[in-house]
Amino acid sequence: MNKKYHIQKSPFIVPTTDGKLIEEHFGLASINSDISVARMIAPPKWSEPFQVPEFDEYTYIIKGKKQFIIDDDTIVLSVGESIKIEKGTRIQYSNPFGEECEYISVCMPAFSIDLVNREE
């Protein structure tokens, strides 16, 4: 019998070198999915280079704060707030604050390092 649901009990832990925890529940690394859903924990003082992703990304803050630099705007989201970043947008994600930030990220289409387009 083909089940019409999938319970994820063992998310894929994406290897990182910057101290950020990425637990992919659905996506290309865990189960082949059209979207990716991941729980993330960004440590204090963490940041990524600017990037221009080829996917829409939705972020929901569970704990702490997260900073987004989008074009010329600096936006800080706190617990209970969310944002949608449209594909093709130049953005930098960071946590310049003194506490970790826990959040959920949903990417559509699914996250792939080939679609991130990080600046050197």
Contacts in CASP RR format, 6 or more apart in sequence:
PFRMAT RR
TARGET T0000
AUTHOR 0000-0000-0000
METHOD contacts of the structure
MODEL  1
MNKKYHIQKSPFIVPTTDGKLIEEHFGLASINSDISVARMIAPPKWSEPF
QVPEFDEYTYIIKGKKQFIIDDDTIVLSVGESIKIEKGTRIQYSNPFGEE
CEYISVCMPAFSIDLVNREE
6 26 0 8 1.000
6 31 0 8 1.000
8 25 0 8 1.000
8 26 0 8 1.000
8 30 0 8 1.000
8 31 0 8 1.000
11 23 0 8 1.000
11 24 0 8 1.000
11 25 0 8 1.000
11 30 0 8 1.000
11 38 0 8 1.000
11 39 0 8 1.000
12 23 0 8 1.000
12 24 0 8 1.000
12 29 0 8 1.000
12 30 0 8 1.000
13 21 0 8 1.000
13 22 0 8 1.000
13 23 0 8 1.000
13 24 0 8 1.000
14 22 0 8 1.000
14 23 0 8 1.000
14 24 0 8 1.000
14 29 0 8 1.000
14 38 0 8 1.000
16 22 0 8 1.000
18 46 0 8 1.000
18 48 0 8 1.000
19 43 0 8 1.000
19 46 0 8 1.000
20 40 0 8 1.000
20 41 0 8 1.000
20 42 0 8 1.000
20 43 0 8 1.000
20 46 0 8 1.000
21 39 0 8 1.000
21 40 0 8 1.000
21 41 0 8 1.000
22 38 0 8 1.000
22 39 0 8 1.000
22 40 0 8 1.000
23 38 0 8 1.000
23 39 0 8 1.000
23 40 0 8 1.000
24 30 0 8 1.000
24 36 0 8 1.000
24 37 0 8 1.000
24 38 0 8 1.000
24 111 0 8 1.000
25 37 0 8 1.000
25 38 0 8 1.000
25 39 0 8 1.000
26 33 0 8 1.000
26 35 0 8 1.000
26 36 0 8 1.000
26 37 0 8 1.000
26 110 0 8 1.000
27 33 0 8 1.000
27 35 0 8 1.000
27 36 0 8 1.000
27 37 0 8 1.000
27 110 0 8 1.000
27 111 0 8 1.000
28 36 0 8 1.000
28 110 0 8 1.000
28 111 0 8 1.000
28 112 0 8 1.000
33 110 0 8 1.000
34 108 0 8 1.000
34 109 0 8 1.000
34 110 0 8 1.000
35 106 0 8 1.000
35 107 0 8 1.000
35 108 0 8 1.000
35 109 0 8 1.000
35 110 0 8 1.000
36 105 0 8 1.000
36 106 0 8 1.000
36 107 0 8 1.000
36 108 0 8 1.000
36 110 0 8 1.000
36 111 0 8 1.000
37 104 0 8 1.000
37 105 0 8 1.000
37 106 0 8 1.000
38 104 0 8 1.000
38 105 0 8 1.000
38 106 0 8 1.000
38 111 0 8 1.000
39 102 0 8 1.000
39 103 0 8 1.000
39 104 0 8 1.000
40 102 0 8 1.000
40 103 0 8 1.000
40 104 0 8 1.000
40 105 0 8 1.000
41 100 0 8 1.000
41 101 0 8 1.000
41 102 0 8 1.000
42 66 0 8 1.000
42 93 0 8 1.000
42 94 0 8 1.000
42 95 0 8 1.000
42 100 0 8 1.000
42 101 0 8 1.000
42 103 0 8 1.000
43 95 0 8 1.000
43 100 0 8 1.000
44 95 0 8 1.000
44 97 0 8 1.000
44 98 0 8 1.000
44 99 0 8 1.000
44 100 0 8 1.000
45 95 0 8 1.000
45 96 0 8 1.000
45 97 0 8 1.000
45 98 0 8 1.000
46 94 0 8 1.000
46 95 0 8 1.000
47 92 0 8 1.000
47 93 0 8 1.000
47 94 0 8 1.000
47 95 0 8 1.000
47 96 0 8 1.000
48 92 0 8 1.000
48 93 0 8 1.000
48 94 0 8 1.000
48 118 0 8 1.000
49 92 0 8 1.000
49 118 0 8 1.000
49 119 0 8 1.000
49 120 0 8 1.000
50 69 0 8 1.000
50 90 0 8 1.000
50 91 0 8 1.000
50 92 0 8 1.000
50 118 0 8 1.000
50 119 0 8 1.000
51 90 0 8 1.000
51 91 0 8 1.000
51 92 0 8 1.000
51 116 0 8 1.000
51 117 0 8 1.000
51 118 0 8 1.000
51 119 0 8 1.000
52 88 0 8 1.000
52 89 0 8 1.000
52 90 0 8 1.000
52 91 0 8 1.000
52 117 0 8 1.000
53 85 0 8 1.000
53 87 0 8 1.000
53 88 0 8 1.000
53 89 0 8 1.000
53 91 0 8 1.000
53 107 0 8 1.000
53 115 0 8 1.000
53 116 0 8 1.000
53 117 0 8 1.000
54 87 0 8 1.000
54 88 0 8 1.000
54 115 0 8 1.000
54 116 0 8 1.000
54 117 0 8 1.000
55 87 0 8 1.000
55 107 0 8 1.000
55 108 0 8 1.000
55 109 0 8 1.000
55 110 0 8 1.000
55 111 0 8 1.000
55 112 0 8 1.000
55 115 0 8 1.000
56 84 0 8 1.000
56 85 0 8 1.000
56 86 0 8 1.000
56 87 0 8 1.000
56 107 0 8 1.000
56 108 0 8 1.000
57 84 0 8 1.000
57 85 0 8 1.000
57 105 0 8 1.000
57 106 0 8 1.000
57 107 0 8 1.000
58 82 0 8 1.000
58 83 0 8 1.000
58 84 0 8 1.000
58 85 0 8 1.000
58 105 0 8 1.000
58 106 0 8 1.000
58 107 0 8 1.000
58 108 0 8 1.000
59 66 0 8 1.000
59 77 0 8 1.000
59 82 0 8 1.000
59 83 0 8 1.000
59 85 0 8 1.000
59 103 0 8 1.000
59 104 0 8 1.000
59 105 0 8 1.000
59 106 0 8 1.000
60 80 0 8 1.000
60 81 0 8 1.000
60 82 0 8 1.000
60 103 0 8 1.000
60 104 0 8 1.000
61 77 0 8 1.000
61 78 0 8 1.000
61 79 0 8 1.000
61 80 0 8 1.000
61 81 0 8 1.000
61 82 0 8 1.000
61 101 0 8 1.000
61 102 0 8 1.000
61 103 0 8 1.000
62 79 0 8 1.000
62 80 0 8 1.000
62 102 0 8 1.000
62 103 0 8 1.000
62 104 0 8 1.000
63 79 0 8 1.000
63 100 0 8 1.000
63 101 0 8 1.000
63 102 0 8 1.000
63 103 0 8 1.000
64 78 0 8 1.000
64 79 0 8 1.000
64 97 0 8 1.000
64 99 0 8 1.000
64 100 0 8 1.000
64 101 0 8 1.000
64 102 0 8 1.000
65 76 0 8 1.000
65 77 0 8 1.000
65 78 0 8 1.000
65 79 0 8 1.000
65 95 0 8 1.000
65 97 0 8 1.000
65 99 0 8 1.000
65 101 0 8 1.000
66 76 0 8 1.000
66 77 0 8 1.000
66 93 0 8 1.000
66 94 0 8 1.000
66 95 0 8 1.000
66 101 0 8 1.000
66 103 0 8 1.000
67 74 0 8 1.000
67 75 0 8 1.000
67 76 0 8 1.000
67 93 0 8 1.000
67 94 0 8 1.000
67 95 0 8 1.000
67 96 0 8 1.000
67 97 0 8 1.000
68 74 0 8 1.000
68 75 0 8 1.000
68 76 0 8 1.000
68 77 0 8 1.000
68 83 0 8 1.000
68 85 0 8 1.000
68 91 0 8 1.000
68 92 0 8 1.000
68 93 0 8 1.000
69 75 0 8 1.000
69 91 0 8 1.000
69 92 0 8 1.000
69 94 0 8 1.000
70 85 0 8 1.000
70 89 0 8 1.000
70 90 0 8 1.000
70 91 0 8 1.000
71 89 0 8 1.000
71 90 0 8 1.000
75 83 0 8 1.000
77 83 0 8 1.000
85 91 0 8 1.000
95 101 0 8 1.000
105 111 0 8 1.000
109 115 0 8 1.000
END
